[in-house]
C-alpha cells in the first residue's frame, strides 16, 4: 500500500530539492551591492516618514474576519443551492443549522459595531 505513495514522496522531495538549489544559487551567486537607498522602504516614490511598522486597529482584523465569514458563506451556499432538490430533509436541516450559526455571527458583529463605517 505504501508503494502507491512512493511517486508522491519522490516528487515532493524532488520539488524541495530544486527549490532549495534555486534559492541557494540566488543567495550565493546573486548580485550583492547594498546601498543606503536600496535599504530604504519603498513607498510609491514618496520619501518615507515615521516608523516602517505602525499599530493597526483591531477594527481592521474584525473586518478581515467578517470577510472570511462572508466568503465561507458563499462557499457553502452555492453548492447547497445547486443540489438543493437532491438533498432531502437532512440537507435542509443541516443548512438551516449553518444559517443559524451564521446569523449569530452577524448579530455579534452588528452588536460590536463592526458593520458601521466611520
Backbone atoms as SQL, in Angstrom:
CREATE TABLE atoms (id INTEGER PRIMARY KEY, chain TEXT, resi INTEGER, resn TEXT, atom TEXT, x REAL, y REAL, z REAL);
INSERT INTO atoms VALUES
  (1, 'A', 1, 'UNK', 'N', 0.818, -1.194, 0.000),
  (2, 'A', 1, 'UNK', 'CA', 0.000, 0.000, 0.000),
  (3, 'A', 1, 'UNK', 'C', 0.867, 1.265, 0.000),
  (4, 'A', 2, 'UNK', 'N', 1.989, 1.214, 0.722),
  (5, 'A', 2, 'UNK', 'CA', 2.858, 2.380, 0.740),
  (6, 'A', 2, 'UNK', 'C', 3.539, 2.611, -0.601),
  (7, 'A', 3, 'UNK', 'N', 3.607, 1.592, -1.436),
  (8, 'A', 3, 'UNK', 'CA', 4.194, 1.764, -2.768),
  (9, 'A', 3, 'UNK', 'C', 3.378, 2.708, -3.629),
  (10, 'A', 4, 'UNK', 'N', 2.092, 2.850, -3.331),
  (11, 'A', 4, 'UNK', 'CA', 1.256, 3.786, -4.084),
  (12, 'A', 4, 'UNK', 'C', 1.669, 5.232, -3.823),
  (13, 'A', 5, 'UNK', 'N', 2.203, 5.486, -2.641),
  (14, 'A', 5, 'UNK', 'CA', 2.577, 6.845, -2.276),
  (15, 'A', 5, 'UNK', 'C', 4.027, 7.176, -2.620),
  (16, 'A', 6, 'UNK', 'N', 4.775, 6.216, -3.097),
  (17, 'A', 6, 'UNK', 'CA', 6.180, 6.438, -3.419),
  (18, 'A', 6, 'UNK', 'C', 6.384, 7.512, -4.493),
  (19, 'A', 7, 'UNK', 'N', 5.625, 7.532, -5.590),
  (20, 'A', 7, 'UNK', 'CA', 5.820, 8.619, -6.571),
  (21, 'A', 7, 'UNK', 'C', 5.539, 10.003, -5.988),
  (22, 'A', 8, 'UNK', 'N', 4.549, 10.096, -5.095),
  (23, 'A', 8, 'UNK', 'CA', 4.236, 11.392, -4.478),
  (24, 'A', 8, 'UNK', 'C', 5.388, 11.828, -3.579),
  (25, 'A', 9, 'UNK', 'N', 5.947, 10.891, -2.809),
  (26, 'A', 9, 'UNK', 'CA', 7.079, 11.220, -1.938),
  (27, 'A', 9, 'UNK', 'C', 8.294, 11.638, -2.750),
  (28, 'A', 10, 'UNK', 'N', 8.560, 10.926, -3.841),
  (29, 'A', 10, 'UNK', 'CA', 9.700, 11.285, -4.698),
  (30, 'A', 10, 'UNK', 'C', 9.497, 12.669, -5.298),
  (31, 'A', 11, 'UNK', 'N', 8.299, 12.961, -5.770),
  (32, 'A', 11, 'UNK', 'CA', 8.004, 14.270, -6.344),
  (33, 'A', 11, 'UNK', 'C', 8.137, 15.379, -5.304),
  (34, 'A', 12, 'UNK', 'N', 7.682, 15.122, -4.081),
  (35, 'A', 12, 'UNK', 'CA', 7.793, 16.115, -3.015),
  (36, 'A', 12, 'UNK', 'C', 9.258, 16.399, -2.695),
  (37, 'A', 13, 'UNK', 'N', 10.053, 15.352, -2.509),
  (38, 'A', 13, 'UNK', 'CA', 11.468, 15.555, -2.215),
  (39, 'A', 13, 'UNK', 'C', 12.195, 16.215, -3.376),
  (40, 'A', 14, 'UNK', 'N', 11.858, 15.862, -4.607),
  (41, 'A', 14, 'UNK', 'CA', 12.468, 16.490, -5.768),
  (42, 'A', 14, 'UNK', 'C', 12.119, 17.974, -5.845),
  (43, 'A', 15, 'UNK', 'N', 10.866, 18.314, -5.565),
  (44, 'A', 15, 'UNK', 'CA', 10.450, 19.722, -5.585),
  (45, 'A', 15, 'UNK', 'C', 11.166, 20.509, -4.494),
  (46, 'A', 16, 'UNK', 'N', 11.287, 19.936, -3.297),
  (47, 'A', 16, 'UNK', 'CA', 12.016, 20.616, -2.222),
  (48, 'A', 16, 'UNK', 'C', 13.491, 20.792, -2.580),
  (49, 'A', 17, 'UNK', 'N', 14.086, 19.767, -3.168),
  (50, 'A', 17, 'UNK', 'CA', 15.487, 19.845, -3.561),
  (51, 'A', 17, 'UNK', 'C', 15.708, 20.945, -4.597),
  (52, 'A', 18, 'UNK', 'N', 14.872, 20.978, -5.615),
  (53, 'A', 18, 'UNK', 'CA', 15.005, 22.001, -6.665),
  (54, 'A', 18, 'UNK', 'C', 14.798, 23.395, -6.084),
  (55, 'A', 19, 'UNK', 'N', 13.814, 23.543, -5.209),
  (56, 'A', 19, 'UNK', 'CA', 13.566, 24.848, -4.597),
  (57, 'A', 19, 'UNK', 'C', 14.758, 25.306, -3.774),
  (58, 'A', 20, 'UNK', 'N', 15.319, 24.409, -2.977),
  (59, 'A', 20, 'UNK', 'CA', 16.484, 24.780, -2.167),
  (60, 'A', 20, 'UNK', 'C', 17.700, 25.088, -3.031),
  (61, 'A', 21, 'UNK', 'N', 17.893, 24.348, -4.114),
  (62, 'A', 21, 'UNK', 'CA', 19.020, 24.618, -5.007),
  (63, 'A', 21, 'UNK', 'C', 18.869, 25.985, -5.666),
  (64, 'A', 22, 'UNK', 'N', 17.675, 26.308, -6.126),
  (65, 'A', 22, 'UNK', 'CA', 17.454, 27.600, -6.774),
  (66, 'A', 22, 'UNK', 'C', 17.642, 28.740, -5.785),
  (67, 'A', 23, 'UNK', 'N', 17.137, 28.590, -4.580),
  (68, 'A', 23, 'UNK', 'CA', 17.325, 29.634, -3.562),
  (69, 'A', 23, 'UNK', 'C', 18.806, 29.757, -3.211),
  (70, 'A', 24, 'UNK', 'N', 19.493, 28.634, -3.101),
  (71, 'A', 24, 'UNK', 'CA', 20.927, 28.670, -2.805),
  (72, 'A', 24, 'UNK', 'C', 21.726, 29.356, -3.899),
  (73, 'A', 25, 'UNK', 'N', 21.431, 29.041, -5.165),
  (74, 'A', 25, 'UNK', 'CA', 22.118, 29.719, -6.267),
  (75, 'A', 25, 'UNK', 'C', 21.877, 31.220, -6.221),
  (76, 'A', 26, 'UNK', 'N', 20.663, 31.620, -5.957),
  (77, 'A', 26, 'UNK', 'CA', 20.371, 33.048, -5.866),
  (78, 'A', 26, 'UNK', 'C', 21.106, 33.712, -4.712),
  (79, 'A', 27, 'UNK', 'N', 21.228, 32.996, -3.612),
  (80, 'A', 27, 'UNK', 'CA', 21.896, 33.558, -2.445),
  (81, 'A', 27, 'UNK', 'C', 23.406, 33.665, -2.671),
  (82, 'A', 28, 'UNK', 'N', 24.018, 32.613, -3.224),
  (83, 'A', 28, 'UNK', 'CA', 25.467, 32.610, -3.373),
  (84, 'A', 28, 'UNK', 'C', 25.951, 33.356, -4.618),
  (85, 'A', 29, 'UNK', 'N', 25.214, 33.291, -5.719),
  (86, 'A', 29, 'UNK', 'CA', 25.696, 33.883, -6.966),
  (87, 'A', 29, 'UNK', 'C', 24.970, 35.157, -7.371),
  (88, 'A', 30, 'UNK', 'N', 23.975, 35.559, -6.614),
  (89, 'A', 30, 'UNK', 'CA', 23.218, 36.764, -6.956),
  (90, 'A', 30, 'UNK', 'C', 23.996, 38.030, -6.655),
  (91, 'A', 31, 'UNK', 'N', 23.601, 39.152, -7.277),
  (92, 'A', 31, 'UNK', 'CA', 24.315, 40.411, -7.035),
  (93, 'A', 31, 'UNK', 'C', 24.059, 40.912, -5.613),
  (94, 'A', 32, 'UNK', 'N', 25.138, 41.408, -4.998),
  (95, 'A', 32, 'UNK', 'CA', 25.031, 41.958, -3.640),
  (96, 'A', 32, 'UNK', 'C', 25.723, 43.314, -3.629),
  (97, 'A', 33, 'UNK', 'N', 24.999, 44.343, -3.921),
  (98, 'A', 33, 'UNK', 'CA', 25.534, 45.695, -3.870),
  (99, 'A', 33, 'UNK', 'C', 24.602, 46.541, -3.011),
  (100, 'A', 34, 'UNK', 'N', 24.615, 46.342, -1.696),
  (101, 'A', 34, 'UNK', 'CA', 23.703, 47.111, -0.854),
  (102, 'A', 34, 'UNK', 'C', 24.107, 48.585, -0.786),
  (103, 'A', 35, 'UNK', 'N', 23.124, 49.445, -0.895),
  (104, 'A', 35, 'UNK', 'CA', 23.349, 50.876, -0.749),
  (105, 'A', 35, 'UNK', 'C', 22.326, 51.420, 0.238),
  (106, 'A', 36, 'UNK', 'N', 22.527, 52.631, 0.651),
  (107, 'A', 36, 'UNK', 'CA', 21.612, 53.249, 1.615),
  (108, 'A', 36, 'UNK', 'C', 20.229, 53.434, 0.992),
  (109, 'A', 37, 'UNK', 'N', 20.188, 53.751, -0.277),
  (110, 'A', 37, 'UNK', 'CA', 18.900, 53.963, -0.948),
  (111, 'A', 37, 'UNK', 'C', 18.141, 52.647, -1.085),
  (112, 'A', 38, 'UNK', 'N', 18.862, 51.547, -1.390),
  (113, 'A', 38, 'UNK', 'CA', 18.201, 50.255, -1.517),
  (114, 'A', 38, 'UNK', 'C', 17.657, 49.751, -0.176),
  (115, 'A', 39, 'UNK', 'N', 18.251, 50.180, 0.916),
  (116, 'A', 39, 'UNK', 'CA', 17.808, 49.735, 2.239),
  (117, 'A', 39, 'UNK', 'C', 16.565, 50.467, 2.716),
  (118, 'A', 40, 'UNK', 'N', 16.206, 51.579, 2.064),
  (119, 'A', 40, 'UNK', 'CA', 15.022, 52.330, 2.469),
  (120, 'A', 40, 'UNK', 'C', 13.754, 51.613, 2.018),
  (121, 'A', 41, 'UNK', 'N', 12.687, 51.731, 2.791),
  (122, 'A', 41, 'UNK', 'CA', 11.428, 51.122, 2.355),
  (123, 'A', 41, 'UNK', 'C', 10.844, 51.893, 1.180),
  (124, 'A', 42, 'UNK', 'N', 10.294, 51.160, 0.230),
  (125, 'A', 42, 'UNK', 'CA', 9.711, 51.772, -0.957),
  (126, 'A', 42, 'UNK', 'C', 8.265, 52.132, -0.666),
  (127, 'A', 43, 'UNK', 'N', 7.896, 53.369, -0.945),
  (128, 'A', 43, 'UNK', 'CA', 6.536, 53.820, -0.657),
  (129, 'A', 43, 'UNK', 'C', 6.035, 54.688, -1.798),
  (130, 'A', 44, 'UNK', 'N', 5.775, 54.099, -2.936),
  (131, 'A', 44, 'UNK', 'CA', 5.169, 54.773, -4.083),
  (132, 'A', 44, 'UNK', 'C', 5.980, 55.972, -4.554),
  (133, 'A', 45, 'UNK', 'N', 7.272, 55.937, -4.430),
  (134, 'A', 45, 'UNK', 'CA', 8.099, 57.035, -4.887),
  (135, 'A', 45, 'UNK', 'C', 8.142, 58.199, -3.922),
  (136, 'A', 46, 'UNK', 'N', 7.469, 58.086, -2.794),
  (137, 'A', 46, 'UNK', 'CA', 7.452, 59.167, -1.810),
  (138, 'A', 46, 'UNK', 'C', 8.510, 58.898, -0.749),
  (139, 'A', 47, 'UNK', 'N', 9.027, 59.944, -0.182),
  (140, 'A', 47, 'UNK', 'CA', 10.007, 59.807, 0.887),
  (141, 'A', 47, 'UNK', 'C', 9.282, 59.284, 2.129),
  (142, 'A', 48, 'UNK', 'N', 9.724, 58.169, 2.689),
  (143, 'A', 48, 'UNK', 'CA', 9.029, 57.626, 3.854),
  (144, 'A', 48, 'UNK', 'C', 9.263, 58.485, 5.090),
  (145, 'A', 49, 'UNK', 'N', 8.256, 58.549, 5.923),
  (146, 'A', 49, 'UNK', 'CA', 8.382, 59.262, 7.188),
  (147, 'A', 49, 'UNK', 'C', 7.769, 58.380, 8.280),
  (148, 'A', 50, 'UNK', 'N', 8.307, 58.482, 9.448),
  (149, 'A', 50, 'UNK', 'CA', 7.820, 57.682, 10.566),
  (150, 'A', 50, 'UNK', 'C', 8.364, 56.271, 10.514),
  (151, 'A', 51, 'UNK', 'N', 7.949, 55.448, 11.470),
  (152, 'A', 51, 'UNK', 'CA', 8.444, 54.069, 11.501),
  (153, 'A', 51, 'UNK', 'C', 7.828, 53.231, 10.388),
  (154, 'A', 52, 'UNK', 'N', 8.521, 52.160, 10.033),
  (155, 'A', 52, 'UNK', 'CA', 8.028, 51.276, 8.978),
  (156, 'A', 52, 'UNK', 'C', 6.831, 50.449, 9.417),
  (157, 'A', 53, 'UNK', 'N', 6.722, 50.212, 10.707),
  (158, 'A', 53, 'UNK', 'CA', 5.587, 49.443, 11.225),
  (159, 'A', 53, 'UNK', 'C', 4.755, 50.339, 12.123),
  (160, 'A', 54, 'UNK', 'N', 3.464, 50.292, 11.951),
  (161, 'A', 54, 'UNK', 'CA', 2.551, 51.078, 12.762),
  (162, 'A', 54, 'UNK', 'C', 1.525, 50.156, 13.391),
  (163, 'A', 55, 'UNK', 'N', 0.951, 50.592, 14.455),
  (164, 'A', 55, 'UNK', 'CA', -0.100, 49.813, 15.105),
  (165, 'A', 55, 'UNK', 'C', -1.348, 49.863, 14.244),
  (166, 'A', 56, 'UNK', 'N', -1.993, 48.718, 14.120),
  (167, 'A', 56, 'UNK', 'CA', -3.202, 48.616, 13.324),
  (168, 'A', 56, 'UNK', 'C', -4.378, 48.402, 14.270),
  (169, 'A', 57, 'UNK', 'N', -5.445, 49.064, 13.986),
  (170, 'A', 57, 'UNK', 'CA', -6.630, 48.973, 14.831),
  (171, 'A', 57, 'UNK', 'C', -7.200, 47.555, 14.809),
  (172, 'A', 58, 'UNK', 'N', -7.820, 47.173, 15.905),
  (173, 'A', 58, 'UNK', 'CA', -8.465, 45.870, 15.990),
  (174, 'A', 58, 'UNK', 'C', -9.621, 45.810, 15.000),
  (175, 'A', 59, 'UNK', 'N', -10.164, 46.947, 14.650),
  (176, 'A', 59, 'UNK', 'CA', -11.266, 47.013, 13.690),
  (177, 'A', 59, 'UNK', 'C', -10.866, 46.418, 12.336),
  (178, 'A', 60, 'UNK', 'N', -9.609, 46.596, 11.968),
  (179, 'A', 60, 'UNK', 'CA', -9.108, 46.030, 10.718),
  (180, 'A', 60, 'UNK', 'C', -9.229, 44.513, 10.746),
  (181, 'A', 61, 'UNK', 'N', -8.840, 43.901, 11.849),
  (182, 'A', 61, 'UNK', 'CA', -8.903, 42.450, 11.962),
  (183, 'A', 61, 'UNK', 'C', -10.343, 41.964, 12.024),
  (184, 'A', 62, 'UNK', 'N', -11.205, 42.740, 12.642),
  (185, 'A', 62, 'UNK', 'CA', -12.618, 42.385, 12.701),
  (186, 'A', 62, 'UNK', 'C', -13.231, 42.388, 11.302),
  (187, 'A', 63, 'UNK', 'N', -12.845, 43.356, 10.487),
  (188, 'A', 63, 'UNK', 'CA', -13.333, 43.398, 9.109),
  (189, 'A', 63, 'UNK', 'C', -12.772, 42.215, 8.326),
  (190, 'A', 64, 'UNK', 'N', -11.521, 41.829, 8.586),
  (191, 'A', 64, 'UNK', 'CA', -10.943, 40.667, 7.913),
  (192, 'A', 64, 'UNK', 'C', -11.692, 39.389, 8.287),
  (193, 'A', 65, 'UNK', 'N', -12.054, 39.253, 9.545),
  (194, 'A', 65, 'UNK', 'CA', -12.821, 38.079, 9.984),
  (195, 'A', 65, 'UNK', 'C', -14.201, 38.081, 9.338),
  (196, 'A', 66, 'UNK', 'N', -14.814, 39.246, 9.215),
  (197, 'A', 66, 'UNK', 'CA', -16.116, 39.333, 8.544),
  (198, 'A', 66, 'UNK', 'C', -16.000, 38.951, 7.074),
  (199, 'A', 67, 'UNK', 'N', -14.905, 39.338, 6.427),
  (200, 'A', 67, 'UNK', 'CA', -14.695, 38.948, 5.045),
  (201, 'A', 67, 'UNK', 'C', -14.625, 37.432, 4.924),
  (202, 'A', 68, 'UNK', 'N', -13.894, 36.804, 5.837),
  (203, 'A', 68, 'UNK', 'CA', -13.802, 35.341, 5.819),
  (204, 'A', 68, 'UNK', 'C', -15.173, 34.730, 6.067),
  (205, 'A', 69, 'UNK', 'N', -15.947, 35.329, 6.958),
  (206, 'A', 69, 'UNK', 'CA', -17.296, 34.834, 7.239),
  (207, 'A', 69, 'UNK', 'C', -18.172, 34.903, 5.987),
  (208, 'A', 70, 'UNK', 'N', -18.124, 36.032, 5.264),
  (209, 'A', 70, 'UNK', 'CA', -18.897, 36.147, 4.023),
  (210, 'A', 70, 'UNK', 'C', -18.395, 35.166, 2.972),
  (211, 'A', 71, 'UNK', 'N', -17.088, 34.967, 2.927),
  (212, 'A', 71, 'UNK', 'CA', -16.503, 34.060, 1.953),
  (213, 'A', 71, 'UNK', 'C', -16.919, 32.617, 2.226),
  (214, 'A', 72, 'UNK', 'N', -16.873, 32.213, 3.473),
  (215, 'A', 72, 'UNK', 'CA', -17.288, 30.853, 3.836),
  (216, 'A', 72, 'UNK', 'C', -18.770, 30.669, 3.555),
  (217, 'A', 73, 'UNK', 'N', -19.534, 31.709, 3.773),
  (218, 'A', 73, 'UNK', 'CA', -20.969, 31.639, 3.479),
  (219, 'A', 73, 'UNK', 'C', -21.190, 31.305, 2.006),
  (220, 'A', 74, 'UNK', 'N', -20.476, 31.972, 1.141),
  (221, 'A', 74, 'UNK', 'CA', -20.635, 31.724, -0.290),
  (222, 'A', 74, 'UNK', 'C', -20.178, 30.324, -0.670),
  (223, 'A', 75, 'UNK', 'N', -19.084, 29.873, -0.079),
  (224, 'A', 75, 'UNK', 'CA', -18.545, 28.551, -0.402),
  (225, 'A', 75, 'UNK', 'C', -19.542, 27.452, -0.043),
  (226, 'A', 76, 'UNK', 'N', -20.308, 27.644, 1.015),
  (227, 'A', 76, 'UNK', 'CA', -21.267, 26.615, 1.413),
  (228, 'A', 76, 'UNK', 'C', -22.643, 26.800, 0.763),
  (229, 'A', 77, 'UNK', 'N', -23.044, 28.037, 0.503),
  (230, 'A', 77, 'UNK', 'CA', -24.378, 28.269, -0.068),
  (231, 'A', 77, 'UNK', 'C', -24.478, 27.861, -1.533),
  (232, 'A', 78, 'UNK', 'N', -23.448, 28.110, -2.295),
  (233, 'A', 78, 'UNK', 'CA', -23.524, 27.843, -3.727),
  (234, 'A', 78, 'UNK', 'C', -23.701, 26.353, -4.037),
  (235, 'A', 79, 'UNK', 'N', -22.871, 25.461, -3.499),
  (236, 'A', 79, 'UNK', 'CA', -23.109, 24.043, -3.788),
  (237, 'A', 79, 'UNK', 'C', -24.433, 23.540, -3.204),
  (238, 'A', 80, 'UNK', 'N', -24.814, 24.071, -2.056),
  (239, 'A', 80, 'UNK', 'CA', -26.081, 23.682, -1.448),
  (240, 'A', 80, 'UNK', 'C', -27.247, 24.066, -2.359),
  (241, 'A', 81, 'UNK', 'N', -27.168, 25.242, -2.953),
  (242, 'A', 81, 'UNK', 'CA', -28.242, 25.685, -3.839),
  (243, 'A', 81, 'UNK', 'C', -28.297, 24.851, -5.118),
  (244, 'A', 82, 'UNK', 'N', -27.144, 24.392, -5.588),
  (245, 'A', 82, 'UNK', 'CA', -27.118, 23.600, -6.818),
  (246, 'A', 82, 'UNK', 'C', -27.785, 22.244, -6.616),
  (247, 'A', 83, 'UNK', 'N', -27.553, 21.607, -5.479),
  (248, 'A', 83, 'UNK', 'CA', -28.098, 20.267, -5.238),
  (249, 'A', 83, 'UNK', 'C', -29.249, 20.296, -4.235),
  (250, 'A', 84, 'UNK', 'N', -29.938, 21.399, -4.132),
  (251, 'A', 84, 'UNK', 'CA', -30.989, 21.571, -3.127),
  (252, 'A', 84, 'UNK', 'C', -32.080, 20.508, -3.232),
  (253, 'A', 85, 'UNK', 'N', -32.523, 20.208, -4.411),
  (254, 'A', 85, 'UNK', 'CA', -33.646, 19.262, -4.579),
  (255, 'A', 85, 'UNK', 'C', -33.242, 17.814, -4.312),
  (256, 'A', 86, 'UNK', 'N', -31.952, 17.500, -4.394),
  (257, 'A', 86, 'UNK', 'CA', -31.495, 16.134, -4.173),
  (258, 'A', 86, 'UNK', 'C', -31.156, 15.843, -2.708),
  (259, 'A', 87, 'UNK', 'N', -31.050, 16.875, -1.876),
  (260, 'A', 87, 'UNK', 'CA', -30.565, 16.696, -0.512),
  (261, 'A', 87, 'UNK', 'C', -31.545, 15.992, 0.413),
  (262, 'A', 88, 'UNK', 'N', -32.768, 16.343, 0.325),
  (263, 'A', 88, 'UNK', 'CA', -33.748, 15.778, 1.246),
  (264, 'A', 88, 'UNK', 'C', -33.816, 16.600, 2.522),
  (265, 'A', 89, 'UNK', 'N', -34.502, 16.044, 3.512),
  (266, 'A', 89, 'UNK', 'CA', -34.751, 16.782, 4.757),
  (267, 'A', 89, 'UNK', 'C', -33.467, 16.984, 5.562),
  (268, 'A', 90, 'UNK', 'N', -32.569, 16.004, 5.571),
  (269, 'A', 90, 'UNK', 'CA', -31.328, 16.135, 6.347),
  (270, 'A', 90, 'UNK', 'C', -30.452, 17.269, 5.860),
  (271, 'A', 91, 'UNK', 'N', -30.360, 17.426, 4.550),
  (272, 'A', 91, 'UNK', 'CA', -29.558, 18.512, 3.991),
  (273, 'A', 91, 'UNK', 'C', -30.146, 19.867, 4.293),
  (274, 'A', 92, 'UNK', 'N', -31.463, 19.961, 4.249),
  (275, 'A', 92, 'UNK', 'CA', -32.127, 21.236, 4.529),
  (276, 'A', 92, 'UNK', 'C', -31.949, 21.601, 6.001),
  (277, 'A', 93, 'UNK', 'N', -32.126, 20.629, 6.891),
  (278, 'A', 93, 'UNK', 'CA', -31.985, 20.895, 8.324),
  (279, 'A', 93, 'UNK', 'C', -30.551, 21.298, 8.656),
  (280, 'A', 94, 'UNK', 'N', -29.571, 20.599, 8.093),
  (281, 'A', 94, 'UNK', 'CA', -28.178, 20.946, 8.377),
  (282, 'A', 94, 'UNK', 'C', -27.835, 22.332, 7.845),
  (283, 'A', 95, 'UNK', 'N', -28.409, 22.711, 6.705),
  (284, 'A', 95, 'UNK', 'CA', -28.134, 24.046, 6.178),
  (285, 'A', 95, 'UNK', 'C', -28.792, 25.121, 7.036),
  (286, 'A', 96, 'UNK', 'N', -29.962, 24.844, 7.566),
  (287, 'A', 96, 'UNK', 'CA', -30.594, 25.833, 8.440),
  (288, 'A', 96, 'UNK', 'C', -29.853, 25.953, 9.772),
  (289, 'A', 97, 'UNK', 'N', -29.219, 24.889, 10.232),
  (290, 'A', 97, 'UNK', 'CA', -28.353, 24.998, 11.414),
  (291, 'A', 97, 'UNK', 'C', -27.155, 25.882, 11.090),
  (292, 'A', 98, 'UNK', 'N', -26.576, 25.691, 9.904),
  (293, 'A', 98, 'UNK', 'CA', -25.464, 26.532, 9.468),
  (294, 'A', 98, 'UNK', 'C', -25.894, 27.991, 9.364),
  (295, 'A', 99, 'UNK', 'N', -27.055, 28.234, 8.802),
  (296, 'A', 99, 'UNK', 'CA', -27.558, 29.608, 8.667),
  (297, 'A', 99, 'UNK', 'C', -27.786, 30.225, 10.038),
  (298, 'A', 100, 'UNK', 'N', -28.265, 29.447, 10.999),
  (299, 'A', 100, 'UNK', 'CA', -28.493, 29.956, 12.349),
  (300, 'A', 100, 'UNK', 'C', -27.172, 30.372, 12.996),
  (301, 'A', 101, 'UNK', 'N', -26.147, 29.559, 12.851),
  (302, 'A', 101, 'UNK', 'CA', -24.832, 29.914, 13.397),
  (303, 'A', 101, 'UNK', 'C', -24.273, 31.141, 12.691),
  (304, 'A', 102, 'UNK', 'N', -24.487, 31.237, 11.395),
  (305, 'A', 102, 'UNK', 'CA', -24.025, 32.383, 10.621),
  (306, 'A', 102, 'UNK', 'C', -24.725, 33.666, 11.052),
  (307, 'A', 103, 'UNK', 'N', -26.016, 33.584, 11.257),
  (308, 'A', 103, 'UNK', 'CA', -26.778, 34.760, 11.701),
  (309, 'A', 103, 'UNK', 'C', -26.332, 35.176, 13.102),
  (310, 'A', 104, 'UNK', 'N', -26.005, 34.214, 13.951),
  (311, 'A', 104, 'UNK', 'CA', -25.490, 34.552, 15.280),
  (312, 'A', 104, 'UNK', 'C', -24.177, 35.323, 15.156),
  (313, 'A', 105, 'UNK', 'N', -23.322, 34.929, 14.219),
  (314, 'A', 105, 'UNK', 'CA', -22.080, 35.663, 13.990),
  (315, 'A', 105, 'UNK', 'C', -22.331, 37.067, 13.475),
  (316, 'A', 106, 'UNK', 'N', -23.299, 37.231, 12.594),
  (317, 'A', 106, 'UNK', 'CA', -23.636, 38.564, 12.097),
  (318, 'A', 106, 'UNK', 'C', -24.215, 39.443, 13.203),
  (319, 'A', 107, 'UNK', 'N', -25.051, 38.875, 14.041),
  (320, 'A', 107, 'UNK', 'CA', -25.629, 39.658, 15.144),
  (321, 'A', 107, 'UNK', 'C', -24.525, 40.094, 16.104),
  (322, 'A', 108, 'UNK', 'N', -23.576, 39.189, 16.379),
  (323, 'A', 108, 'UNK', 'CA', -22.452, 39.554, 17.240),
  (324, 'A', 108, 'UNK', 'C', -21.644, 40.700, 16.624),
  (325, 'A', 109, 'UNK', 'N', -21.364, 40.601, 15.326),
  (326, 'A', 109, 'UNK', 'CA', -20.607, 41.659, 14.649),
  (327, 'A', 109, 'UNK', 'C', -21.390, 42.960, 14.627),
  (328, 'A', 110, 'UNK', 'N', -22.698, 42.871, 14.471),
  (329, 'A', 110, 'UNK', 'CA', -23.530, 44.065, 14.450),
  (330, 'A', 110, 'UNK', 'C', -23.534, 44.734, 15.818),
  (331, 'A', 111, 'UNK', 'N', -23.642, 43.941, 16.894),
  (332, 'A', 111, 'UNK', 'CA', -23.635, 44.493, 18.245),
  (333, 'A', 111, 'UNK', 'C', -22.284, 45.110, 18.598),
  (334, 'A', 112, 'UNK', 'N', -21.202, 44.552, 18.068),
  (335, 'A', 112, 'UNK', 'CA', -19.860, 45.097, 18.318),
  (336, 'A', 112, 'UNK', 'C', -19.579, 46.339, 17.476),
  (337, 'A', 113, 'UNK', 'N', -20.452, 46.641, 16.509),
  (338, 'A', 113, 'UNK', 'CA', -20.271, 47.828, 15.683),
  (339, 'A', 113, 'UNK', 'C', -19.341, 47.612, 14.487),
  (340, 'A', 114, 'UNK', 'N', -19.122, 46.372, 14.106),
  (341, 'A', 114, 'UNK', 'CA', -18.216, 46.085, 13.002),
  (342, 'A', 114, 'UNK', 'C', -18.800, 46.454, 11.650),
  (343, 'A', 115, 'UNK', 'N', -20.112, 46.535, 11.554),
  (344, 'A', 115, 'UNK', 'CA', -20.755, 46.824, 10.276),
  (345, 'A', 115, 'UNK', 'C', -20.974, 48.328, 10.064),
  (346, 'A', 116, 'UNK', 'N', -20.562, 49.147, 11.003),
  (347, 'A', 116, 'UNK', 'CA', -20.726, 50.596, 10.875),
  (348, 'A', 116, 'UNK', 'C', -19.417, 51.211, 10.366),
  (349, 'A', 117, 'UNK', 'N', -19.535, 52.096, 9.396),
  (350, 'A', 117, 'UNK', 'CA', -18.363, 52.741, 8.816),
  (351, 'A', 117, 'UNK', 'C', -18.220, 54.135, 9.416),
  (352, 'A', 118, 'UNK', 'N', -16.989, 54.530, 9.613),
  (353, 'A', 118, 'UNK', 'CA', -16.736, 55.854, 10.178),
  (354, 'A', 118, 'UNK', 'C', -16.276, 56.832, 9.131);
